[in-house]
Amino acid sequence: MKATTEVMTFSDLGLNEILLRALEREGYTTPTPVQSQAIPALLQGGDLLGVAQTGTGKTAAFALPILHRLLADKRRPAPNTARALILAPTRELAAQIADSFRSYGHFFRPSVGVIVGGVSHRPQNEMLARGLDVLVATPGRLLDHLGSGRLKLGTTEVLVLDEADHMLDLGFIVPIRQIVAKLPKQRQTLLFSATMPREISALADDMLRDPTKVSVTPAATTAERVAQHVYLVSGGAKRDLLVELLNDREISRAIVFTRTKRGADRVAQHLESAGVGADAIHGNKSQSQRLRALDGFRKGRTRVLVATDIAARGIDVDGVTHVV
């Protein structure tokens, strides 16, 4: 007789039935390795150190246990407080994390808010005044609200640092430590990072108490799933070559990286003038401009998204066929 290997499902992890219904609605049945390792540990209330890259399913790995916790204790958050705080390096990633919480919480509607720079303070102030179950934020704007007294973290139960190494790259480690100082000592803390440089390891040592450690890699390496090509071309001919490459109709959705914000705008304008639908995304764009560009790219209205490396971090768009 052949031995059979049972495939773990989300129902095996001990999650609330309401969350299982939402996962079924989203079409998810089998947890990824980071989810199957992290979720049971987090449901026990302990801290976690996760070494996991984008694409491993780490957002659900922390979002589902937080939502399970909220379902187990449905008390309303007090005004100007948040029961769970998730810190993310970029506005785009913060928005995507919030969308995931809303999707997984579809059948019980937790209050989820986003605090990022580049938008007006007023709607954020009004949102904070009502109190939130889940607050997703970038560190800079969050510190503004803490300084004004519009947000108090003394009763926050869960802290998540997502893409901690990217926050290190952006110079957010000192702001993060300032934020953590406002949190209660008795809390659940999760830290996720694709890499563990010395500064992140020190941060984890300071913040986490006897954490469960989870380390996973994406299912396929870059070499296995990506065909790579190098074109040797003089600087003055780069844009014309780019137009020629992107005129290939097999390229249905492409991201072009530039070193500078000004370069992103110039490349996008050059592509547009050559008849290639393109839009740019970088830190000098307003939040509404960035969201509009992402939405157009995601829905296929724009074939090419030109971005700086920092602005593109955390972007999750299906169907990207080419990266330049």
N, C-alpha and C positions, 0 to 999 in steps of 0.2 A: 504494500500500500504506500502511495506517495504521501509524504508529509505536506500539509497545507500551511501556508503562511497567512495569518489573519492580518488584514489591512486595518490600521487604526482609523477611526472616524472621529469627528468632533464630539459625537455623543459619548465617546469613551473617556473624554477628558473631564467630565463632571461639570460642564457648563449649564447654566440655567436654560430651561426649555425655550424660553422666549428668545434667547440668543441663537439657539439651534434653528428655530424657525426663520430668523433673519438670515442666517448663513445659508439655509436651503434656498431662500428667496434669491440670494446672490449667486447661487450655483456652486457653493463650496461644500464639499463633503469630506475630503481627506486633508488633515492638517499637514503643513510642511514640517521639516525637521525642527526648525526653531520654535514653531508653535507647539509641537508635541512635547518638546523638552521644557519650554518655558511656562506654558499655561498651567500645568498641574502644580508646579512650584509656586507660581504667583497666587494661585487660588488659596494656598496655605498662608499667604500674607507676608512672605519673606522678601528680602531684597534680591536683585538679580543683576548680574553683569553679563551682557550679551555681546559677543563679537560676531557681528552679522552685517552683511552688505545689503544694499538696496536690491530687491528682487527675491529675498529669502522669505518674505511674509512676516517681517518683524512687527509691522504696524498692528496686525491682528493679534500678534503674540502678546502685546501689552494692552491693546484696546479691549479685547474680550474679557480678560480678568478684571479690568477696571469697571466695565459695564456690569459684570456679574456681581461685583461688590456693591454697586449702586442699586441693583435689583434686590439684594439681600437687606439693604438698609435704605429705605426710600425717603428718608427725611429730606426736607427741602433745604438747600443751601441758604445761609444767611445772606443778607444784602452785602455786596462788596467783598464776597468771598468766593472761593472755588474749591470744590472737594478734591478734584484731581487737576494737576498742572503738568502739561507737556511742553517742554522747551524744544524748539526746532531751529535750525540755522537760517532758513530762508522763508520768505512769505509764501512761496509756492508750496513748499513742503508742509508748512503749517496748515494751509488751506486743504491740502489733500488728506492730512491726518484728521482734521475736523470732519471732512466728508466721510471718512471711514467710520468714525464714531457714530455719525448720523445714520449711516447705512446699517451698521450692526445693531444700533439701538432703535431700528425702525418701528418695532412693535411696542415700545414703551416711551419713546420720545424724551430722552434726557436733554437737559439744557446744555448746549455746546456752543462755545464762543471762541472767536479768534481775535487775538491782539497782535497786530503787526504795524510796522511803520508805513509811511506813504499814503495813509488815509486819515480822515478827520478824527479828532479825539472825541467829538460829541457823541456819535453813535456808540463808540466803545465805552464812554462814561455811562451812558444809559443802560447798556448791556450789563456792565459790572454792577450797577446799582441794584439790579434784580437778583444777583447771585447766580452762580453757575455750577452745574454738576462737573463739567469738563471745560477747562480753559487751555487752549493751544496758543502758544505765543513765541515770538522771537524775543531774545533777551533785552535788546535796547528799549523797545517801546514798553515792555513790561516794567522795566525800572522806572520809566516816566510815571506810570500809573501808581507804582509803589511809593514814589517820592511825593506824589500829590495826595496820597492817602485814599485814593479811590479804590484801591485793592489792598486787602489784608490777607496774609497767608498763614496766620496763626492757627487756623483750624484745618488747613489742607492735609488730606490724608495720604495722597499718593503723588510722588514726583517722578516724571520720566524725562531723561535727557536723551534725545534721539539724535543720531549722527554727531556724537560728541567730538569726533576728530575734525569734522567740518566746522564745528563751532570754534574749535581751537584755531583752525586756519583763518577764521574771520575775526579773531581777537576777542572772543566772547568769554574766555575762561574767568577773567576777573569779574565781569558782570554776573556770571553764573554763581560764583562764590558769594557775591553780594545778595543775590536772590535767595540762595540756600540759607543764608544767615537769618532770613525772615521766616523760615519754615519751622514748624515744631520739630523737636528732636525725635519724638515718637511718630514715625511715618514709614510708609513703604517707599523705597527708592529703587528705580530701575535706570540703568545706564546702558545704552547701545552705541557701539562704535564699530566701524569697519576695520579699523586698525587700533593698535594700543601704543601710541607714542608715550614717552616718559611722563609728559604733563597729564595725559588722560589717565594713566595708571595711578599717578599721585592723587588725582581728583577722585578716582574710584575708591582708593584706600581711605580717603577722608570722609566720603559720603556714605559708603555702603557698610552695612553690618552683616558679617558672615554671609555674603551673598551666594546664591546658586550661580554657577558659571556655565554659560551655554556658548558654544562656539560652532558655527556652521558656515558653510560656503555655498554659493549658488550651485544649482544642479549641474551646470555646464560651465567650463572655463571659456574665456574669450576665444582662445585658439580653436576650440571645438565648434563654436557656433558662429564665428565671424570670419569672413574672408577679408583680408587686409591688403591694401595696395598703396604703393608710394609713388608719387609723381614728382620728378625733379623739374622745377620750373623757376624762371627768374621772377623776382618780385613784381615787376611791371606787368607780367603776363598772367598772374595768378587769378585775377578776377575773370578774365576772358575764358581761361580754362575752366573755372568754376561754373560759368554759364554753360559752357559746352557739356560738361559732365551732368549738370542738373537738367538739361534739356532732354536727357534720356527718360522716356516716359515710364520705364520700368522703376524709376525712382518715384515712388508714390508719396513718401514722407521722409524728409531728411532734416537733420540738425547740423548746422554749420557753426563751429566754434571760432571765436576771435579772441585776441588777447585783450583788447580794450573795448570800452563802451562805445567810443566814437567809431572804432573800426566796425563794430556790429551794425551801427546805423548806416555807415557808408556801404558796407557789403549788401545789406538789405535793399538799400536804394538802387544800387547797381543792378541787382537781380531783378527788381521790379521794372526798371527801365528796359531790361532785356527781355521782358515778358515772362519771367519766372516769378510766380506768386510767392512773396516772402514777407516776413515780419521779423522785427528785432525785439529781444528781451534782455534787459540789463538793469542794473541798480538805479539808473537815473530815470527810468520809466516810473510813472505813477502806478499804484496798485491796480487801478482800473485798466490802464493800458496793458499791463502785464497779463492780467486775467483775460482780457479780450484777445491778446495775441495767442495765449495758450489755448483758449477755447476755439479759436479759428483753426489752429494747428490740429487740435484733437479731433475736430469735426470735419477736417479735410478741406476747409475753405482756403487754407494756406498750405502749400506743399512744403515750404522750407521755413524753418525757424532758425534765425541767426542769434546766437547767444554767447555771452561770456561764460566762462567756466563756473564762476560763483553763482550767477543767476540761474544756471541750468541744473544745479545740484538739487536732487530730490524730485525732479520732474518725472512723472510716471505717465507715459503716453504709449498706448499699444500701437503696433503696426509701423514703427519706425524702421525703414528699410536701409537707410544709409546715414552715416555720420562722417563729416568732413572736418 
